[in-house]
Amino acid sequence: LTNIYKNLGYAYANVTPNSSIDQNSKTVDLNLEVEKGELIYINRIQIVGNTKTRDKVIRRQMRLYEGDLYSEAGLNASKSRIYQLGFFETVEITSEVADKNNHVNINVEIKEKSTGTFQLGAGFSSVESFIATAQISQNNFLGRGQALSLSAQLSFGDYARQLATLQFYEPYFLDTMWSLGLNGYMTNHYYRDFVRKSTGISPTFGYPITPDLRINMGYTLEKIEISTDFGTGSTGPAVYNLNRDGLSSAVSGSVIYDTRDNRLFPTRGQYHVLNYEISDQTLGAESDMEFQRTNFSFKYYHPLWWTMVLKINSS
C-alpha cells in the first residue's frame, strides 16, 4: 500500500497496520491507518559522477522528468534503464527536499567504467593456414552513447580470407526515438578455382514499440565480383555456380525483444531477433540477385553462483 501511494505522487506516504485480537473467536481485526501527506513533484534532476558521458545520454533514460509527480516505480525503472546502457559500474538514485514546497530534487550518482576494447588474435587452420584478427571498439563514443567498431581478419593459404568491417550505431538519431545503424564491409574469399570479392553498405533504422520490443528496417547494397581461371561458364564446380557477379540490393525487416539487465555484460534476461530479407526486382530495386532469407536467433542469460552466468544461444 505504501508503494501504491508513492507511485501516485505521495512520496512521504505512511501506512500503519493496527491490529486488534479477539481471543474468543481467534480472529484479528486489521485497521490500516494511511497518512498520505502532500503530493510531491520533481524539482530538479541532477547528474553526478559522469566525467565522459554527456548528461543527455543519462537523462533520456529517465522515466521521470522535472515537473512530474513523484513516483517510486519511475525511479526504479530509471535506475534499471541507466544501468542497462552498460557504461557504468554503479547507479544510485536518491531524493532530497528541495527549496520549493512540495518538491524534491532527484540525484543520480553514477560511476563510469571503461567502454572501449582492443583485441588481437592469431591462430592456425589446415584450410586457411595462418589467421590474424584485430578489433577496436568504443561503446560510448565521445560520451554520446554511440557505438563505433572496426574489425579485420586476415588469413593466408589457398583458401584465404580477408575481411574488414566498420560499424556505427546511434540509438537516438537527431535526438529522436529513431535509431540509426551503419555497416560497411569488404571481403575477399579464395576458393579452389575462383575468388569472391564483395563490398557493401547497410543502413538500418529502428523504433521502439515498447521498452523491450523494437522493430528495424534496413537496406543492403552489395557489389559482388567473381574472378576465375576457367571463365564464367557453367563448367565450374558446384560452389562456383552458386555465386554470381553483379549487384545485390535487398531490403530487410526485423523484430528485436531485449530484456537483458546490461547491454555489454548481461547476467540475466533474454535477447531474441527475428529477421527477414528479400531481394526482388519487383520491389523496384536494381538488383542482379533474387533471394529471400529468414533468420532467428535466441539468447538467454541466467545468473548461477559467484560471478558465473549461464548463457544459452541458438540460431
C-alpha positions in Angstrom: 0.0 0.0 0.0 2.9 2.4 0.8 4.4 1.8 -2.7 1.0 2.3 -4.3 0.7 5.8 -2.7 4.3 6.6 -3.5 3.6 5.8 -7.2 0.7 8.2 -7.1 2.9 11.1 -6.0 2.7 10.8 -2.2 6.4 10.5 -1.6 6.1 10.6 2.2 3.1 8.3 2.5 3.0 6.1 5.6 0.7 3.1 6.2 0.5 1.8 9.8 -1.3 -1.5 10.4 -3.1 -1.5 13.8 -4.3 -5.0 14.8 -7.0 -6.0 17.4 -7.1 -9.6 18.6 -10.3 -11.3 19.6 -9.2 -14.2 21.9 -12.6 -15.8 21.9 -13.2 -16.0 18.2 -9.4 -16.4 17.5 -9.6 -13.6 14.9 -7.6 -10.5 14.2 -9.1 -7.2 13.0 -6.8 -5.1 10.9 -7.1 -1.3 10.8 -4.8 0.2 8.2 -4.1 3.8 9.0 -3.0 5.8 6.0 -1.2 9.1 6.2 -0.8 10.2 2.6 0.8 13.5 3.1 1.0 16.0 0.3 1.5 15.4 -3.4 5.2 15.8 -4.2 6.6 17.0 -7.5 10.1 16.7 -9.1 12.0 19.9 -8.9 15.5 19.2 -10.4 17.3 16.1 -11.6 21.0 16.3 -11.0 23.6 14.0 -12.6 26.7 13.4 -10.6 29.9 11.4 -11.4 29.9 11.5 -15.2 33.2 12.8 -16.4 32.9 11.5 -20.0 29.3 10.6 -20.6 27.1 13.6 -21.6 24.2 14.4 -19.4 21.6 13.9 -22.1 22.7 10.2 -22.6 21.7 9.6 -18.9 18.6 11.9 -18.8 16.9 10.3 -21.8 16.8 7.0 -19.9 14.9 8.6 -17.0 11.3 7.7 -16.7 10.6 10.8 -14.5 11.1 14.4 -15.6 11.3 17.7 -13.9 7.8 18.9 -13.1 6.4 15.4 -12.9 4.6 13.9 -9.9 6.9 11.7 -7.7 6.8 8.0 -8.5 8.8 5.3 -6.7 8.2 2.9 -9.7 9.5 5.6 -12.1 12.7 6.0 -10.1 13.3 2.2 -10.1 12.7 2.0 -13.8 15.1 4.9 -14.4 17.8 3.2 -12.4 17.4 0.0 -14.4 17.4 1.7 -17.8 20.6 3.7 -17.0 22.4 0.6 -15.8 21.3 -1.3 -18.9 23.4 1.0 -21.0 26.5 -0.9 -19.8 28.5 2.3 -19.4 28.5 2.4 -15.6 29.7 0.2 -12.7 27.1 1.6 -10.2 24.0 3.7 -10.5 22.4 5.2 -7.4 19.3 7.4 -7.4 18.3 9.3 -4.2 15.9 12.2 -3.4 16.2 15.2 -1.1 13.9 18.0 -0.1 14.0 21.0 -2.5 13.8 24.7 -1.7 10.3 24.8 -3.2 7.4 23.5 -1.2 6.0 20.1 -2.1 9.1 19.4 -4.3 12.1 17.1 -4.2 15.4 17.0 -6.0 16.5 13.8 -7.6 20.2 13.0 -7.5 21.6 10.4 -10.0 25.0 9.3 -8.9 26.9 7.1 -11.3 30.4 5.6 -11.6 31.7 5.3 -15.1 33.7 2.3 -16.4 35.8 1.7 -19.4 33.7 1.1 -22.6 36.5 0.7 -25.1 38.1 -2.6 -26.1 41.1 -3.6 -28.3 41.6 -7.2 -29.3 44.2 -9.1 -31.2 44.1 -12.8 -32.1 46.0 -15.3 -34.0 45.5 -19.0 -35.0 46.3 -21.7 -37.4 43.9 -23.7 -39.7 44.6 -26.6 -42.0 42.3 -24.8 -44.5 43.3 -21.1 -44.2 46.8 -21.6 -42.8 47.8 -18.7 -40.5 44.9 -16.4 -39.3 45.2 -13.0 -37.7 42.3 -10.9 -36.3 42.1 -7.4 -34.8 39.2 -5.3 -33.4 38.9 -2.0 -31.8 35.6 -0.7 -30.5 34.1 2.0 -28.3 30.6 1.5 -27.0 30.3 5.1 -25.7 31.9 7.0 -28.5 32.8 10.6 -27.4 30.5 10.2 -24.4 27.4 10.4 -26.8 26.2 6.8 -26.2 27.1 5.8 -29.7 28.9 2.6 -30.7 31.8 2.5 -33.2 33.9 -0.5 -34.0 36.4 -1.5 -36.7 37.5 -5.1 -37.2 39.7 -7.0 -39.6 40.6 -10.6 -40.3 43.5 -11.8 -42.5 44.4 -15.4 -43.4 46.8 -17.0 -45.9 47.0 -20.1 -47.9 45.0 -21.5 -50.9 41.7 -20.8 -49.1 42.5 -17.4 -47.6 40.0 -14.8 -46.5 40.4 -11.0 -45.9 37.6 -9.2 -44.1 37.3 -5.6 -42.9 34.1 -4.2 -41.2 33.2 -0.8 -40.0 30.1 -0.4 -37.8 28.4 2.6 -36.3 25.2 2.8 -34.1 23.3 5.9 -32.9 20.5 4.9 -30.5 18.8 8.3 -30.7 19.2 9.7 -34.2 18.9 13.5 -34.2 17.6 13.3 -30.6 14.5 11.4 -31.7 13.3 7.9 -30.7 14.6 6.6 -34.0 17.9 4.7 -34.1 20.4 4.6 -36.9 22.9 1.9 -37.8 25.6 1.9 -40.5 27.6 -1.1 -41.5 30.2 -1.1 -44.2 32.4 -4.1 -45.2 34.9 -5.5 -47.7 35.6 -9.2 -48.1 37.9 -11.4 -50.3 37.3 -15.1 -50.1 39.6 -17.5 -52.0 38.1 -20.9 -53.1 39.9 -23.7 -55.0 39.1 -22.3 -58.5 37.8 -18.8 -58.0 37.8 -15.7 -55.8 34.7 -14.0 -54.5 35.1 -10.3 -53.7 32.3 -8.2 -52.2 31.9 -4.6 -51.0 28.7 -3.5 -49.3 27.0 -0.9 -47.1 23.9 -1.4 -45.0 22.0 1.4 -43.2 19.3 0.4 -40.7 16.6 2.5 -38.9 14.8 1.3 -35.8 12.0 2.4 -33.5 10.9 1.1 -30.1 7.3 -0.3 -29.8 7.7 -1.0 -26.0 10.7 -0.6 -23.7 11.6 -4.3 -24.5 10.4 -4.6 -28.2 11.9 -2.8 -31.2 11.4 -3.0 -35.0 14.1 -2.3 -37.5 14.1 -1.7 -41.3 17.2 -1.9 -43.3 18.7 -1.8 -46.8 21.8 -3.6 -48.1 23.7 -2.7 -51.3 26.5 -5.1 -52.2 28.7 -5.4 -55.2 30.0 -8.9 -55.9 32.9 -9.8 -58.2 33.8 -13.4 -59.2 37.2 -14.0 -60.8 38.2 -17.4 -62.0 40.8 -19.1 -64.2 38.3 -21.0 -66.2 36.0 -18.2 -67.3 32.4 -17.5 -66.4 30.7 -20.5 -68.0 28.9 -23.3 -66.3 31.8 -25.7 -66.3 33.0 -24.8 -62.8 32.4 -26.7 -59.6 29.0 -26.5 -57.8 30.2 -23.9 -55.2 31.2 -21.6 -58.1 27.8 -22.0 -59.8 26.2 -20.8 -56.5 28.0 -17.5 -56.8 27.3 -14.8 -59.4 28.8 -11.4 -60.4 26.6 -8.4 -60.0 24.8 -6.0 -57.7 22.8 -7.2 -54.8 20.1 -4.9 -53.5 18.0 -6.1 -50.6 15.5 -4.7 -48.0 15.1 -6.3 -44.6 12.9 -6.1 -41.5 13.5 -7.4 -38.0 11.8 -7.6 -34.6 14.0 -7.5 -31.5 13.0 -8.5 -28.0 15.5 -7.5 -25.3 15.2 -7.8 -21.5 18.9 -8.0 -20.7 20.0 -6.2 -17.5 23.2 -5.0 -19.1 23.7 -4.4 -22.8 27.5 -5.1 -22.7 27.8 -7.7 -19.9 24.4 -9.2 -19.3 23.8 -11.5 -16.3 20.1 -12.1 -16.7 17.4 -11.6 -19.4 16.7 -12.6 -23.0 17.7 -11.3 -26.4 15.8 -12.6 -29.5 16.0 -11.4 -33.1 13.7 -12.4 -36.0 14.9 -11.1 -39.3 13.5 -11.3 -42.9 15.5 -10.2 -46.0 14.4 -10.1 -49.6 15.9 -9.1 -52.9 13.5 -9.0 -55.8 13.3 -6.8 -58.9 9.5 -6.5 -58.4 10.4 -4.2 -55.4 11.9 -1.7 -57.8 15.5 -2.5 -56.7 18.2 -2.5 -59.3 19.5 -6.0 -58.3 21.1 -8.8 -60.3 20.2 -11.2 -57.4 16.9 -12.6 -56.2 16.7 -14.3 -52.9 14.8 -14.5 -49.6 16.3 -15.2 -46.2 14.8 -15.7 -42.7 16.9 -15.8 -39.6 16.0 -16.2 -35.9 18.5 -16.0 -33.0 17.8 -16.8 -29.4 19.9 -15.8 -26.3 19.1 -16.5 -22.7 21.1 -15.4 -19.6 20.7 -16.6 -16.1 23.0 -16.0 -13.0 24.4 -19.1 -11.4 26.8 -18.5 -8.4 29.6 -16.1 -7.7 30.1 -14.2 -10.9 29.2 -17.1 -13.3 26.4 -16.7 -15.8 24.6 -19.4 -17.8 24.2 -18.4 -21.5 22.0 -20.4 -23.9 22.5 -19.4 -27.6 20.7 -20.7 -30.6 20.1 -19.6 -34.2 
